[in-house]
Amino acid sequence: MKRIDIYYGGDHYSVGGRRLEDLRDEVEAGLAGGVHWLEVNDGEGMMRTAHLLVTPGVPLAIVPIPEESPSPAADEIWADGGAPVAD
């Protein structure tokens, strides 16, 4: 996994060097305790550490970003630019 994007309070953050499952477990354990500070990266280029307060009712999206997105083979692309849909 390349990184994990975090969307919180309308802003974008990221986490690197972590497994998705571990991050989800951390958030769930923090919520079970009522309050949790999640350490993330803020900014592009020069990263700055940010701490997000995770509590029940606060919207938080965790989006895994893979190393490379697979692209369809050339013979699988339709003339309109789309790719066939798997059954």
C-alpha positions, 0 to 999 in steps of 0.5 A: 500500500502506497499510503492511506488517505484520511478525510476529516473535517473537510480536510485531507491528511495521510498516513504512510507506513501503516497497514489498513487493518492496523489503522482501523483497529487503532481507530476502533479501539480509540472510539471504544475508549471514547476519545483518541488522538490519531497521528497523521501527516498534514500537507504535500511535499513537506509533511507536518505531523497533525493530531486528529481528535477522534470521538463518536459522531465525528466523520472520518474517512479512511481511503487506502491508496494502492501502490499502482492502480491496475489498468485494463489491457489495451484489448480490454478497452472499448472504443468509447474509452470504457472497459468491459464490466466483469460478470 
